[in-house]
Amino acid sequence: MTEIKGTQAIPPANPARSATASAELALKLLQPMQGLLAAGESAEAEVVRIKEALQAFQLTLRLTMGSGRQATVEATSSKAVAPGAALYVTAASDTRLMGVLQPGNRQPVNSIDLGQLPVGTVIQGKVIASQPTQQAGQTTFTLVVSLLSSPLAGQKLNIESSQPLAPGSLLTARVQGDQSLAFMPLSGRLDQLMLSQHLGAQSSRQGSLEGLFSALANPATLPDSLRSAAERLLGLIPQVQELGDAKTLAQALAKSGIFLEARLLNGQTDSLPTDMKAALLRLIAQLPGLPGSGPLAAAQTAATLGQALPAFARNALGALGQPNVRQLAQSFPLPSRLLFNADGEADLELMLKLAAAAVSRLQTHQLSSLAQTQTGPDGTQVTTWQIEVPMRDARDIVPLQIKLQREDDSRQNAKEKGETLWKVELAFDVAPLGPLQVQAQLINGSLASQIWAERSGTARLISTELDYLRQRLLNAGLTVGELACRQGNPPQGPRTALDQRFVDETA
């Protein structure tokens, strides 16, 4: 479809000459219907286009018969009818129709009800009529759009545009405060399609980070040229206890790899030596030239780098390596996925696969963050960051998965200020507690949280410590709502931005 900048709801054209609901409309067809409707048979009709002739109006009508069949006919009338008007027509003969306007709720409306479609609401529609008009010497286009989504699905809307859109065009737009519509470009929707495709591809290739870290657990057994890269990678992993410090946790999130491409794009290379994803890519770059690597290692490495980074990032990272230079991937947490050695596969080839799978896992988190950053149908803006941070627990290295979401309420008026809701989800598995998931939300200084433990003993233990947790949160200056611990796993499934929160902040 044609991309346009915006539209404005408009009053009906020539209201004084428009047909009234009580008046019958005599229509003379320019071509015989040839059996489309027999005399006395009726159909629904929409005015697709109207053109003023010398002493009459020429109408293009889209007929919908009772069988569902549609046809387009040309007719003339002595009365004007607004584009998009809905009619009931009855065949008087093979060349004549008698029409009457359908009830008002079937007719296009001329303004947007901001109570039903708040500012920021994203709507989708289909152009059913398009009419050029002259205003102040400039050509504008009166469009009639049938809404396909939102609470007003099926309602028709009169809008005007500086560019034409053919009947049948699909469009997506966001409601503005002045009742205009800001159209979302087609390119943005194609970006979403490409994002979904890349997300599915990376998800199918990803593997758990612990598989690679287990293979690197004893750097002394690795070739000298690989040992340094492995030690740098393992040296980035913090201890579990260290993540209890806010500054250390913030540093771990910053070094997780989720911001690598953004830093490369902005020329911020100082922090790259401590970036987890950059360290993984350096490790991959070391593998093809090692003795014992398979003949396909170089090709596999090139493919891995191509899948993991856009061209500008690959070039920047390559310079650093020189002596002087939309529903499984979005689930949270990502399930563990370990790769095993196939018969006859060289150890270095397996390590390359493990490292490539680890990069794809980080890439899956990045793409999931983008896919979940969107504007909801009610105008709520949701921004998501999905991150995985490996941490040391005694002798083990375990992943900490984190999802942060910021929801900005679209409601903004004198009496009610838009709210910002923060959601945090954590998932980890540490001995002896076993798998745990934490869900928390913060809004206007009020915090509520639920903890889910797979083991019954762990759930009982955490429940006895909730009062201590509540006091710690109160001491931090927060208002604390519900704190609970349950055995099992959180319910999965889609949640809307605000109306299906996992716990009510007023509890």
C-alpha positions as CSV (number, residue, x, y, z in Angstrom):
1,M,0.0,0.0,0.0
2,T,1.0,3.6,-0.3
3,E,2.7,5.1,2.7
4,I,1.1,8.4,3.8
5,K,1.9,10.8,6.7
6,G,-1.5,11.1,8.3
7,T,-5.2,11.7,8.0
8,Q,-7.9,13.7,9.7
9,A,-11.5,12.8,10.4
10,I,-13.7,15.0,8.2
11,P,-17.3,16.0,7.8
12,P,-19.3,14.5,5.0
13,A,-18.9,16.2,1.7
14,N,-21.9,18.3,0.3
15,P,-24.2,17.5,3.3
16,A,-27.0,19.6,1.8
17,R,-27.1,17.5,-1.3
18,S,-26.7,14.1,0.4
19,A,-29.5,11.6,0.4
20,T,-31.5,11.4,3.7
21,A,-32.3,8.2,5.5
22,S,-36.0,8.5,4.8
23,A,-35.7,9.1,1.0
24,E,-35.6,6.4,-1.5
25,L,-32.9,6.5,-4.1
26,A,-33.6,5.7,-7.7
27,L,-30.6,4.2,-9.4
28,K,-30.2,3.7,-13.2
29,L,-27.5,1.1,-14.1
30,L,-25.2,2.0,-17.0
31,Q,-25.0,-1.7,-17.9
32,P,-27.8,-4.4,-17.5
33,M,-27.2,-6.7,-14.5
34,Q,-27.6,-9.8,-16.7
35,G,-29.2,-11.9,-14.0
36,L,-27.2,-10.6,-11.1
37,L,-30.4,-9.7,-9.3
38,A,-33.8,-10.7,-10.5
39,A,-36.7,-8.2,-10.2
40,G,-37.7,-8.0,-6.6
41,E,-34.5,-9.4,-5.2
42,S,-32.4,-7.3,-2.7
43,A,-28.8,-6.9,-1.8
44,E,-26.6,-4.8,0.4
45,A,-24.5,-2.1,-1.3
46,E,-21.6,0.2,-0.5
47,V,-20.8,3.4,-2.4
48,V,-17.2,3.0,-3.5
49,R,-17.0,6.2,-5.6
50,I,-19.1,9.1,-6.6
51,K,-18.6,11.5,-9.5
52,E,-20.7,14.5,-10.2
53,A,-21.9,14.7,-13.8
54,L,-23.9,17.4,-15.6
55,Q,-27.3,16.8,-14.0
56,A,-26.7,13.6,-12.1
57,F,-24.3,11.7,-10.0
58,Q,-22.4,8.6,-11.2
59,L,-22.0,6.0,-8.5
60,T,-19.8,3.0,-8.2
61,L,-21.5,0.4,-6.0
62,R,-20.2,-2.8,-4.5
63,L,-23.1,-5.2,-4.2
64,T,-23.2,-8.1,-1.7
65,M,-25.8,-10.7,-2.4
66,G,-27.3,-13.0,0.2
67,S,-25.1,-15.8,-1.0
68,G,-22.0,-13.7,-0.1
69,R,-21.2,-13.1,-3.8
70,Q,-19.9,-9.6,-4.5
71,A,-20.1,-7.6,-7.7
72,T,-19.4,-4.0,-8.7
73,V,-21.8,-2.0,-10.8
74,E,-22.0,1.6,-12.2
75,A,-25.2,3.6,-11.8
76,T,-26.5,7.2,-12.0
77,S,-28.7,9.0,-9.5
78,S,-30.3,12.4,-9.2
79,K,-29.2,12.6,-5.5
80,A,-25.7,12.6,-4.0
81,V,-24.6,9.8,-1.6
82,A,-21.5,10.1,0.5
83,P,-18.7,7.7,-0.3
84,G,-18.8,4.6,1.9
85,A,-22.6,4.9,2.5
86,A,-24.3,1.6,3.1
87,L,-27.5,1.0,1.2
88,Y,-30.2,-1.7,0.8
89,V,-31.0,-2.0,-2.9
90,T,-33.9,-3.9,-4.6
91,A,-33.9,-4.7,-8.3
92,A,-36.9,-3.0,-10.1
93,S,-35.7,-4.3,-13.5
94,D,-32.5,-5.4,-15.2
95,T,-31.3,-1.8,-15.4
96,R,-33.0,-0.1,-12.4
97,L,-32.4,-0.4,-8.6
98,M,-34.3,1.3,-5.7
99,G,-32.1,2.0,-2.7
100,V,-32.5,3.2,0.9
101,L,-29.8,4.1,3.4
102,Q,-29.1,1.5,6.1
103,P,-29.4,2.5,9.8
104,G,-27.1,5.1,11.1
105,N,-24.8,2.7,12.9
106,R,-23.9,1.1,9.5
107,Q,-22.8,4.5,8.1
108,P,-19.3,6.0,8.2
109,V,-18.6,8.3,11.2
110,N,-16.9,11.6,10.8
111,S,-14.9,11.8,14.1
112,I,-13.0,9.5,16.5
113,D,-14.4,8.8,19.9
114,L,-11.3,9.1,22.1
115,G,-13.3,7.3,24.9
116,Q,-13.4,4.2,22.8
117,L,-10.2,4.7,20.9
118,P,-7.8,6.5,23.4
119,V,-4.8,8.4,22.1
120,G,-2.1,6.0,21.1
121,T,-4.4,3.2,20.2
122,V,-3.2,1.2,17.1
123,I,-6.0,0.5,14.6
124,Q,-6.0,-1.6,11.5
125,G,-8.4,-1.0,8.6
126,K,-9.3,-1.6,5.0
127,V,-10.1,1.1,2.5
128,I,-13.5,0.5,1.1
129,A,-14.0,3.8,-0.8
130,S,-11.7,6.5,-2.2
131,Q,-12.9,9.9,-3.6
132,P,-10.7,12.8,-4.9
133,T,-11.8,16.3,-3.8
134,Q,-10.6,19.8,-4.5
135,Q,-9.8,22.0,-1.6
136,A,-8.1,25.4,-2.0
137,G,-6.8,24.4,-5.4
138,Q,-5.2,21.2,-4.0
139,T,-6.4,17.6,-4.5
140,T,-7.1,15.6,-1.4
141,F,-8.7,12.2,-1.1
142,T,-11.7,11.3,0.9
143,L,-11.3,7.7,2.2
144,V,-13.7,5.4,3.9
145,V,-11.9,2.9,6.1
146,S,-13.6,-0.1,7.7
147,L,-11.9,-0.9,11.0
148,L,-10.6,-4.5,11.3
149,S,-9.4,-4.3,14.9
150,S,-10.1,-2.3,18.1
151,P,-13.4,-2.2,20.0
152,L,-15.0,-0.6,17.0
153,A,-14.3,-3.4,14.5
154,G,-16.7,-3.2,11.6
155,Q,-17.3,0.5,12.1
156,K,-16.5,2.8,9.1
157,L,-14.6,6.0,9.4
158,N,-14.4,9.0,7.0
159,I,-10.9,10.3,6.8
160,E,-9.0,12.6,4.4
161,S,-5.5,12.1,3.0
162,S,-3.1,14.0,0.8
163,Q,-2.3,10.8,-1.1
164,P,-4.6,8.2,-2.7
165,L,-5.2,4.8,-1.4
166,A,-7.0,2.3,-3.6
167,P,-10.1,0.4,-2.3
168,G,-8.9,-2.8,-0.8
169,S,-5.7,-1.3,0.6
170,L,-4.8,-2.3,4.2
171,L,-3.4,0.2,6.6
172,T,-2.3,0.5,10.2
173,A,-2.4,3.8,12.1
174,R,-2.1,5.2,15.6
175,V,-4.8,7.6,17.1
176,Q,-3.4,11.1,17.8
177,G,-4.7,13.7,20.3
178,D,-6.3,15.9,17.7
179,Q,-8.3,12.9,16.3
180,S,-6.0,12.5,13.4
181,L,-4.3,9.2,12.5
182,A,-0.6,8.8,12.2
183,F,-0.1,6.0,9.7
184,M,2.6,3.3,10.5
185,P,4.8,2.9,7.4
186,L,4.7,-0.4,5.6
187,S,8.5,-0.7,6.1
188,G,8.0,-0.9,9.9
189,R,5.6,-3.8,9.5
190,L,8.1,-5.5,7.1
191,D,10.7,-5.1,9.8
192,Q,8.5,-6.9,12.2
193,L,8.1,-9.8,9.7
194,M,11.9,-10.0,9.3
195,L,12.3,-9.9,13.0
196,S,10.0,-12.9,13.5
197,Q,11.9,-14.8,10.8
198,H,15.3,-14.1,12.4
199,L,13.9,-14.9,15.8
200,G,12.7,-18.3,14.7
201,A,16.0,-19.1,13.0
202,Q,18.2,-18.1,16.0
203,S,15.9,-20.0,18.4
204,S,16.3,-23.2,16.4
205,R,20.1,-22.9,16.6
206,Q,20.5,-21.8,20.2
207,G,22.0,-23.9,23.0
208,S,22.5,-23.4,26.7
209,L,25.6,-21.5,27.8
210,E,26.5,-24.1,30.4
211,G,27.3,-26.6,27.6
212,L,30.1,-24.4,26.4
213,F,31.3,-23.5,29.9
214,S,31.5,-27.2,30.8
215,A,33.7,-27.8,27.7
216,L,36.0,-24.9,28.8
217,A,36.0,-25.9,32.5
218,N,39.7,-26.9,32.4
219,P,41.5,-24.3,30.3
220,A,44.9,-26.1,31.0
221,T,43.8,-28.9,28.6
222,L,43.2,-26.5,25.7
223,P,45.6,-25.5,23.0
224,D,47.7,-22.5,23.9
225,S,46.2,-20.2,21.3
226,L,42.7,-21.0,22.6
227,R,43.5,-20.9,26.3
228,S,43.8,-17.2,26.5
229,A,40.4,-16.6,24.8
230,A,38.8,-19.2,27.1
231,E,40.2,-17.7,30.2
232,R,39.1,-14.2,29.3
233,L,35.6,-15.5,28.7
234,L,35.4,-17.4,32.0
235,G,36.9,-14.4,33.8
236,L,33.8,-12.4,32.9
237,I,31.5,-14.6,35.0
238,P,30.6,-13.2,38.5
239,Q,30.0,-15.1,41.7
240,V,26.4,-15.5,42.8
241,Q,27.1,-13.5,46.0
242,E,28.5,-10.6,44.0
243,L,25.2,-10.1,42.2
244,G,23.7,-9.1,45.5
245,D,25.4,-5.7,45.1
246,A,23.5,-3.3,42.9
247,K,26.6,-1.9,41.2
248,T,28.0,-5.4,40.3
249,L,24.6,-6.5,39.0
250,A,24.3,-3.4,36.8
251,Q,27.8,-4.1,35.4
252,A,26.9,-7.7,34.7
253,L,23.8,-6.7,32.8
254,A,25.8,-4.1,30.8
255,K,28.4,-6.8,29.9
256,S,25.8,-9.5,29.1
257,G,26.1,-8.9,25.3
258,I,22.7,-7.5,24.7
259,F,24.1,-4.0,24.0
260,L,27.1,-5.1,21.8
261,E,25.7,-4.0,18.4
262,A,24.4,-0.7,19.8
263,R,27.9,0.1,21.1
264,L,29.6,-0.9,17.9
265,L,27.2,1.2,15.9
266,N,28.0,4.2,18.2
267,G,31.7,3.6,18.1
268,Q,31.9,2.8,21.8
269,T,34.6,0.1,21.8
270,D,36.2,0.7,25.2
271,S,34.0,-1.8,27.0
272,L,34.1,-4.5,24.3
273,P,36.9,-6.5,26.0
274,T,34.5,-7.2,28.9
275,D,31.4,-7.9,26.7
276,M,30.2,-11.5,26.9
277,K,29.0,-11.8,23.3
278,A,32.2,-10.2,22.0
279,A,34.3,-12.7,24.0
280,L,32.2,-15.6,22.6
281,L,32.9,-14.3,19.1
282,R,36.6,-14.0,19.7
283,L,36.6,-17.6,21.0
284,I,34.9,-18.7,17.8
285,A,37.4,-16.8,15.7
286,Q,40.2,-18.8,17.3
287,L,38.9,-22.2,16.6
288,P,39.3,-22.7,12.8
289,G,43.1,-22.3,12.7
290,L,43.8,-24.8,15.6
291,P,45.4,-28.2,14.9
292,G,42.8,-30.9,14.9
293,S,39.9,-28.6,13.7
294,G,37.8,-30.2,11.0
295,P,38.0,-29.0,7.4
296,L,34.6,-27.3,7.6
297,A,35.6,-25.3,10.7
298,A,36.4,-22.1,8.8
299,A,33.1,-22.2,6.8
300,Q,31.2,-22.9,10.1
301,T,32.9,-19.9,11.7
302,A,32.0,-17.6,8.9
303,A,28.4,-18.8,9.0
304,T,28.3,-18.3,12.7
305,L,29.5,-14.7,12.5
306,G,27.1,-14.0,9.7
307,Q,24.2,-15.2,11.7
308,A,25.2,-13.5,14.9
309,L,26.1,-9.9,13.8
310,P,25.1,-7.4,11.1
311,A,27.8,-6.5,8.6
312,F,28.8,-3.2,10.3
313,A,29.3,-5.0,13.7
314,R,31.3,-7.9,12.1
315,N,33.6,-5.4,10.5
316,A,34.1,-3.4,13.7
317,L,34.7,-6.6,15.8
318,G,37.1,-8.0,13.1
319,A,39.1,-4.8,13.5
320,L,39.4,-5.4,17.2
321,G,40.7,-8.9,16.6
322,Q,43.7,-7.6,14.6
323,P,47.0,-6.8,16.4
324,N,46.2,-3.1,16.3
325,V,42.5,-3.2,15.1
326,R,6.8,-13.3,16.8
327,Q,5.4,-17.7,20.4
328,L,8.7,-20.3,21.6
329,A,11.6,-17.9,21.4
330,Q,9.6,-15.3,23.3
331,S,8.8,-17.6,26.1
332,F,10.5,-16.9,29.4
333,P,12.7,-18.4,30.6
334,L,14.4,-20.0,27.5
335,P,14.5,-23.7,28.1
336,S,17.9,-25.5,28.6
337,R,19.2,-27.0,25.4
338,L,22.4,-29.0,25.6
339,L,24.3,-30.2,22.5
340,F,26.0,-33.6,22.7
341,N,29.0,-35.0,20.9
342,A,28.1,-36.9,17.7
343,D,30.0,-40.1,16.9
344,G,33.3,-39.3,15.2
345,E,33.0,-35.5,15.7
346,A,36.3,-33.8,16.6
347,D,36.3,-32.1,20.0
348,L,37.2,-28.7,18.5
349,E,34.3,-29.0,16.0
350,L,32.0,-29.7,19.0
351,M,33.4,-26.7,20.8
352,L,32.7,-24.6,17.7
353,K,29.1,-25.8,17.7
354,L,28.7,-25.1,21.4
355,A,30.1,-21.6,21.0
356,A,27.9,-20.9,18.0
357,A,24.8,-22.2,19.9
358,A,25.7,-19.9,22.8
359,V,25.9,-16.9,20.5
360,S,22.6,-17.8,19.0
361,R,21.1,-18.0,22.5
362,L,22.2,-14.5,23.3
363,Q,20.9,-13.4,19.9
364,T,17.6,-15.0,20.7
365,H,17.3,-12.9,23.9
366,Q,18.1,-9.8,21.9
367,L,15.5,-10.5,19.2
368,S,13.0,-11.5,21.8
369,S,13.5,-8.1,23.4
370,L,12.8,-6.4,20.1
371,A,9.8,-8.5,19.4
372,Q,8.2,-7.7,22.8
373,T,8.9,-4.0,22.5
374,Q,5.7,-2.6,21.0
375,T,2.6,-0.5,21.4
376,G,-0.5,-2.3,22.5
377,P,-4.0,-1.9,21.1
378,D,-4.8,0.5,24.0
379,G,-1.8,2.7,23.3
380,T,0.3,1.3,26.1
381,Q,4.0,1.4,25.1
382,V,5.9,-1.7,26.3
383,T,9.7,-1.8,26.2
384,T,11.4,-5.1,26.9
385,W,15.0,-6.2,27.8
386,Q,15.6,-9.9,28.0
387,I,19.0,-10.9,29.3
388,E,21.0,-13.9,30.4
389,V,23.9,-13.6,32.8
390,P,26.0,-16.6,33.7
391,M,27.1,-16.8,37.4
392,R,29.3,-19.0,39.5
393,D,27.7,-21.1,42.2
394,A,30.5,-22.9,44.0
395,R,32.0,-25.1,41.2
396,D,29.1,-24.8,38.9
397,I,28.3,-22.1,36.3
398,V,24.5,-21.5,36.1
399,P,22.5,-19.0,34.0
400,L,20.4,-16.2,35.5
401,Q,17.7,-15.2,33.0
402,I,16.2,-11.7,33.5
403,K,13.4,-10.0,31.7
404,L,12.7,-6.3,32.4
405,Q,9.6,-4.6,31.0
406,R,8.5,-1.0,31.2
407,E,4.9,-0.2,30.4
408,D,4.0,3.4,29.9
409,D,0.2,4.1,30.2
410,S,-1.2,6.2,27.4
411,R,-3.7,7.9,29.6
412,Q,-2.8,11.6,30.0
413,N,-5.2,14.2,31.1
414,A,-5.5,16.8,33.8
415,K,-7.0,14.5,36.4
416,E,-5.1,11.3,35.6
417,K,-1.4,11.2,34.8
418,G,0.0,8.4,32.7
419,E,1.5,5.6,34.9
420,T,4.8,3.7,34.4
421,L,4.8,0.1,35.4
422,W,8.0,-1.9,35.8
423,K,8.0,-5.7,35.7
424,V,10.9,-7.9,36.5
425,E,11.1,-11.7,35.9
426,L,14.0,-13.9,37.1
427,A,14.7,-17.5,36.4
428,F,17.6,-19.5,37.9
429,D,18.5,-22.9,39.3
430,V,20.9,-23.0,42.2
431,A,21.7,-25.8,44.7
432,P,20.1,-26.8,47.0
433,L,17.0,-24.7,46.2
434,G,16.4,-26.0,42.7
435,P,14.6,-24.1,39.9
436,L,13.1,-20.8,40.9
437,Q,11.2,-18.1,39.1
438,V,10.5,-14.6,40.5
439,Q,7.9,-12.2,39.2
440,A,7.8,-8.6,40.6
441,Q,6.2,-5.4,39.6
442,L,6.7,-1.8,40.7
443,I,4.4,1.1,40.1
444,N,4.4,4.4,41.9
445,G,6.8,3.1,44.5
446,S,4.5,0.1,45.3
447,L,6.1,-3.4,44.9
448,A,4.4,-6.8,44.7
449,S,6.0,-10.1,44.0
450,Q,5.4,-13.8,43.6
451,I,8.0,-16.5,43.8
452,W,7.6,-19.9,42.2
453,A,9.7,-23.0,43.4
454,E,9.6,-26.4,41.8
455,R,10.5,-28.2,45.0
456,S,8.0,-28.2,47.8
457,G,10.7,-27.9,50.5
458,T,12.0,-24.8,48.8
459,A,8.6,-23.3,48.6
460,R,8.0,-23.8,52.4
461,L,11.5,-22.4,53.2
462,I,10.9,-19.3,51.2
463,S,7.5,-18.8,52.6
464,T,9.0,-18.6,56.1
465,E,11.4,-15.9,55.0
466,L,8.8,-13.6,53.3
467,D,8.4,-11.4,56.4
468,Y,12.1,-10.8,56.5
469,L,12.0,-9.9,52.7
470,R,9.1,-7.5,53.3
471,Q,11.0,-5.7,56.0
472,R,14.1,-5.3,53.8
473,L,11.9,-3.8,51.1
474,L,10.2,-1.4,53.5
475,N,13.6,-0.3,54.8
476,A,14.5,0.5,51.2
477,G,11.6,2.9,51.1
478,L,9.1,0.9,49.1
479,T,5.5,0.3,49.7
480,V,5.0,-3.4,49.7
481,G,1.9,-5.2,48.5
482,E,1.5,-8.9,48.2
483,L,4.5,-11.2,48.6
484,A,3.8,-14.9,48.1
485,C,5.6,-18.1,47.2
486,R,4.0,-21.0,45.4
487,Q,5.2,-24.5,44.4
488,G,5.3,-25.1,40.6
489,N,5.8,-22.9,37.6
490,P,4.1,-19.6,36.7
491,P,1.2,-20.0,34.2
492,Q,2.3,-19.4,30.7
493,G,0.4,-17.7,27.9
494,P,-0.1,-14.2,26.5
495,R,-0.7,-11.3,28.8
496,T,-1.9,-8.0,27.7
497,A,-0.1,-4.8,28.8
498,L,-2.1,-3.8,31.9
499,D,-5.3,-5.7,32.4
500,Q,-3.8,-9.2,33.0
501,R,-1.1,-8.4,35.5
502,F,0.1,-11.4,37.5
503,V,-0.7,-9.6,40.8
504,D,-2.8,-6.5,41.5
505,E,-0.7,-3.6,42.9
506,T,-3.6,-2.7,45.2
507,A,-3.6,-6.0,47.0
